[in-house]
């Protein structure tokens, strides 16, 4: 029987048909567990906040939320990157064209979850006397995947080109982890400044002595 019977006069509660008839309205308006997957309007309204919070909204809602804040989402951005940009883009509009704003945009792209990002991961330098209106951007990645490196360079340039003042120009450097060929013992022996290792010169790689 429908719970709506509790809101009717006693005369109507005695009729079994009325209880069954009201079940259809209850399923549509407030929802019922036995409604065969039908979600009631009241349940939809209760969940409406889930669709306007970019951190909790369904992925297919993200472009709609981005439209609210005038943000164009790249198709090759991950859902985490899209959520982070939508969450922070409004206050970042006030910093457009500044070093702080550009740095934060790049930080969001590289580490949308803000998991351990440091100021050394994204460095923007503009203290150059010459040439005029020139700055440098250095990004430090935590992996040396070549395909990821190319993609990061492409997206980073797109972000910089969009955020920088029109009269400025820049150089982009992406740093990746590399193999280290200098031992701590060598550093200590040479006073903290070991000589550069030249493959085939003062060092060899992949050789062995055979009897």
Secondary structure in CASP SS format (residue, H / E / C, confidence):
PFRMAT SS
TARGET T0000
AUTHOR 0000-0000-0000
METHOD secondary structure of the structure
MODEL  1
X C 1.00
X C 1.00
X H 1.00
X H 1.00
X H 1.00
X H 1.00
X H 1.00
X C 1.00
X C 1.00
X H 1.00
X H 1.00
X H 1.00
X H 1.00
X C 1.00
X C 1.00
X H 1.00
X H 1.00
X H 1.00
X H 1.00
X H 1.00
X H 1.00
X H 1.00
X H 1.00
X H 1.00
X H 1.00
X H 1.00
X H 1.00
X H 1.00
X H 1.00
X C 1.00
X C 1.00
X C 1.00
X C 1.00
X C 1.00
X C 1.00
X C 1.00
X C 1.00
X C 1.00
X C 1.00
X C 1.00
X H 1.00
X H 1.00
X H 1.00
X H 1.00
X H 1.00
X H 1.00
X C 1.00
X C 1.00
X H 1.00
X H 1.00
X H 1.00
X H 1.00
X C 1.00
X C 1.00
X C 1.00
X C 1.00
X C 1.00
X C 1.00
X H 1.00
X H 1.00
X H 1.00
X H 1.00
X H 1.00
X H 1.00
X H 1.00
X H 1.00
X H 1.00
X H 1.00
X C 1.00
X C 1.00
X C 1.00
X C 1.00
X C 1.00
X C 1.00
X C 1.00
X C 1.00
X C 1.00
X C 1.00
X H 1.00
X H 1.00
X H 1.00
X H 1.00
X H 1.00
X H 1.00
X H 1.00
X H 1.00
X H 1.00
X H 1.00
X H 1.00
X H 1.00
X H 1.00
X H 1.00
X H 1.00
X C 1.00
X C 1.00
X C 1.00
X C 1.00
X C 1.00
X H 1.00
X H 1.00
X H 1.00
X H 1.00
X H 1.00
X H 1.00
X H 1.00
X H 1.00
X H 1.00
X H 1.00
X H 1.00
X H 1.00
X C 1.00
X C 1.00
X C 1.00
X C 1.00
X C 1.00
X C 1.00
X C 1.00
X C 1.00
X C 1.00
X C 1.00
X C 1.00
X E 1.00
X E 1.00
X E 1.00
X E 1.00
X C 1.00
X C 1.00
X C 1.00
X C 1.00
X C 1.00
X C 1.00
X C 1.00
X C 1.00
X E 1.00
X E 1.00
X E 1.00
X E 1.00
X E 1.00
X E 1.00
X E 1.00
X C 1.00
X C 1.00
X C 1.00
X C 1.00
X C 1.00
X H 1.00
X H 1.00
X H 1.00
X H 1.00
X H 1.00
X H 1.00
X H 1.00
X H 1.00
X H 1.00
X H 1.00
X H 1.00
X H 1.00
X H 1.00
X H 1.00
X H 1.00
X H 1.00
X H 1.00
X H 1.00
X C 1.00
X C 1.00
X C 1.00
X C 1.00
X C 1.00
X E 1.00
X E 1.00
X E 1.00
X E 1.00
X E 1.00
X E 1.00
X E 1.00
X C 1.00
X C 1.00
X C 1.00
X C 1.00
X C 1.00
X C 1.00
X C 1.00
X C 1.00
X H 1.00
X H 1.00
X H 1.00
X H 1.00
X H 1.00
X H 1.00
X C 1.00
X C 1.00
X C 1.00
X C 1.00
X C 1.00
X C 1.00
X C 1.00
X C 1.00
X C 1.00
X E 1.00
X C 1.00
X C 1.00
X C 1.00
X E 1.00
X C 1.00
X C 1.00
X C 1.00
X C 1.00
X C 1.00
X C 1.00
X C 1.00
X C 1.00
END
